[in-house]
Each structure stands twice: as C-alpha cells, then as structure tokens.
C-alpha cells in the first residue's frame, strides 16, 4: 500500500464517518422523542438521555478527527 492509497482510504473513512455523525445528529434533533420512547426500557431520565446523546456525539466527533482527519492532513503535508 502506498501513501496515496492510504490518503484516499483515510479521506473516505472521514467522509463516511462524518455522514454517520450527521445522521446521528439529525436523528437526535428531529426524532429524539421517538428514540427516547424506544429507550424507556433502560429507565433513563430525559436529562440523562440527552447528556448521553450529546456526549456520544462529541466523543465520536473527536475520534473521527484524531483517527481519520489528522492522519490524512499529516500525509498531505508529507507528500
């Protein structure tokens, strides 16, 4: 595997993961009540459910940045 292939793989990894992140945010914003009703099996209060969603979104965003975007940018500087 050469560097160009790795760059392309990291770029597509970032694009696909950001697509999943946008889908998660849209589901949370527009269908949050429906998802909360499905999740009542876990007996979480609404505030804790919201905190888990926002925390998960932030953690997922940081993982995408650190493991896909930063390596892609570094490889762009190298080549």
KEPADREN-919981 format. One record per residue (C-alpha): x, y, z; chain. Coordinates in pm, 1 decimal, padded with zeros to 6 digits. Example, Ala and Ser with C-alpha at 12.3 -4.5 7.8 and 13.67 -1.06 7.14 Angstrom:
<r east="01230.0" north="-00450.0" up="00780.0" unit="A"/>
<r east="01367.0" north="-00106.0" up="00714.0" unit="A"/>
***
This chain:
<r east="00000.0" north="00000.0" up="00000.0" unit="A"/>
<r east="00143.3" north="00333.7" up="-00097.4" unit="A"/>
<r east="00084.2" north="00672.9" up="00062.2" unit="A"/>
<r east="-00170.5" north="00787.6" up="-00197.2" unit="A"/>
<r east="-00387.6" north="00482.1" up="-00130.8" unit="A"/>
<r east="-00364.5" north="00543.7" up="00242.6" unit="A"/>
<r east="-00462.0" north="00909.2" up="00192.1" unit="A"/>
<r east="-00765.9" north="00807.3" up="-00010.3" unit="A"/>
<r east="-00866.3" north="00548.0" up="00248.9" unit="A"/>
<r east="-00840.2" north="00799.3" up="00533.3" unit="A"/>
<r east="-01033.4" north="01059.7" up="00336.6" unit="A"/>
<r east="-01317.5" north="00818.4" up="00261.5" unit="A"/>
<r east="-01311.9" north="00698.6" up="00621.2" unit="A"/>
<r east="-01358.0" north="01057.1" up="00737.9" unit="A"/>
<r east="-01635.0" north="01126.6" up="00484.8" unit="A"/>
<r east="-01831.6" north="00812.6" up="00573.0" unit="A"/>
<r east="-01790.9" north="00868.4" up="00946.1" unit="A"/>
<r east="-01897.4" north="01233.1" up="00919.7" unit="A"/>
<r east="-02202.6" north="01113.0" up="00726.4" unit="A"/>
<r east="-02287.2" north="00878.5" up="01013.6" unit="A"/>
<r east="-02229.6" north="01163.3" up="01259.1" unit="A"/>
<r east="-02464.5" north="01394.0" up="01066.8" unit="A"/>
<r east="-02726.4" north="01118.1" up="01058.1" unit="A"/>
<r east="-02693.4" north="01070.9" up="01435.8" unit="A"/>
<r east="-02730.7" north="01445.3" up="01497.8" unit="A"/>
<r east="-03033.4" north="01469.1" up="01268.5" unit="A"/>
<r east="-03196.8" north="01170.3" up="01437.4" unit="A"/>
<r east="-03132.9" north="01323.9" up="01776.4" unit="A"/>
<r east="-03266.6" north="01665.4" up="01675.4" unit="A"/>
<r east="-03574.1" north="01560.8" up="01479.6" unit="A"/>
<r east="-03660.7" north="01215.8" up="01617.4" unit="A"/>
<r east="-03521.1" north="01245.4" up="01968.9" unit="A"/>
<r east="-03859.0" north="01194.4" up="02133.9" unit="A"/>
<r east="-03923.6" north="00876.2" up="01936.8" unit="A"/>
<r east="-03578.8" north="00740.3" up="02018.3" unit="A"/>
<r east="-03628.8" north="00834.9" up="02384.8" unit="A"/>
<r east="-03958.9" north="00643.7" up="02397.5" unit="A"/>
<r east="-03791.1" north="00336.2" up="02248.8" unit="A"/>
<r east="-03511.4" north="00371.4" up="02505.5" unit="A"/>
<r east="-03750.3" north="00383.5" up="02802.7" unit="A"/>
<r east="-03668.0" north="00017.8" up="02852.6" unit="A"/>
<r east="-03348.2" north="00140.5" up="03020.3" unit="A"/>
<r east="-03538.8" north="00374.9" up="03256.9" unit="A"/>
<r east="-03321.5" north="00676.7" up="03190.1" unit="A"/>
<r east="-03449.5" north="01022.7" up="03276.2" unit="A"/>
<r east="-03472.6" north="01259.2" up="02979.6" unit="A"/>
<r east="-03182.8" north="01473.2" up="03104.8" unit="A"/>
<r east="-02952.5" north="01173.1" up="03129.9" unit="A"/>
<r east="-03060.2" north="01052.2" up="02785.6" unit="A"/>
<r east="-02979.6" north="01394.8" up="02639.0" unit="A"/>
<r east="-02644.0" north="01402.9" up="02816.6" unit="A"/>
<r east="-02555.8" north="01057.7" up="02682.0" unit="A"/>
<r east="-02650.7" north="01157.9" up="02328.3" unit="A"/>
<r east="-02453.1" north="01482.5" up="02332.0" unit="A"/>
<r east="-02155.0" north="01315.1" up="02499.1" unit="A"/>
<r east="-02161.8" north="01033.6" up="02245.4" unit="A"/>
<r east="-02179.5" north="01278.1" up="01956.2" unit="A"/>
<r east="-01883.4" north="01475.3" up="02090.4" unit="A"/>
<r east="-01677.1" north="01161.3" up="02157.1" unit="A"/>
<r east="-01749.9" north="01023.4" up="01809.5" unit="A"/>
<r east="-01653.3" north="01355.7" up="01652.3" unit="A"/>
<r east="-01322.3" north="01358.9" up="01840.2" unit="A"/>
<r east="-01247.8" north="01000.9" up="01733.8" unit="A"/>
<r east="-01309.8" north="01093.9" up="01369.9" unit="A"/>
<r east="-01082.1" north="01395.8" up="01399.2" unit="A"/>
<r east="-00796.8" north="01213.2" up="01573.3" unit="A"/>
<r east="-00804.4" north="00887.0" up="01378.7" unit="A"/>
<r east="-00907.6" north="00998.1" up="01029.4" unit="A"/>
<r east="-00862.6" north="01370.7" up="00968.5" unit="A"/>
<r east="-00534.7" north="01435.6" up="01148.2" unit="A"/>
<r east="-00352.8" north="01141.4" up="00982.1" unit="A"/>
<r east="-00494.8" north="01247.8" up="00645.5" unit="A"/>
<r east="-00370.6" north="01606.2" up="00692.3" unit="A"/>
<r east="-00027.8" north="01484.3" up="00805.2" unit="A"/>
<r east="00002.3" north="01262.1" up="00499.2" unit="A"/>
<r east="-00099.7" north="01554.4" up="00276.7" unit="A"/>
<r east="00188.1" north="01760.1" up="00421.7" unit="A"/>
<r east="00436.9" north="01476.9" up="00373.1" unit="A"/>
<r east="00360.8" north="01418.7" up="00004.4" unit="A"/>
***
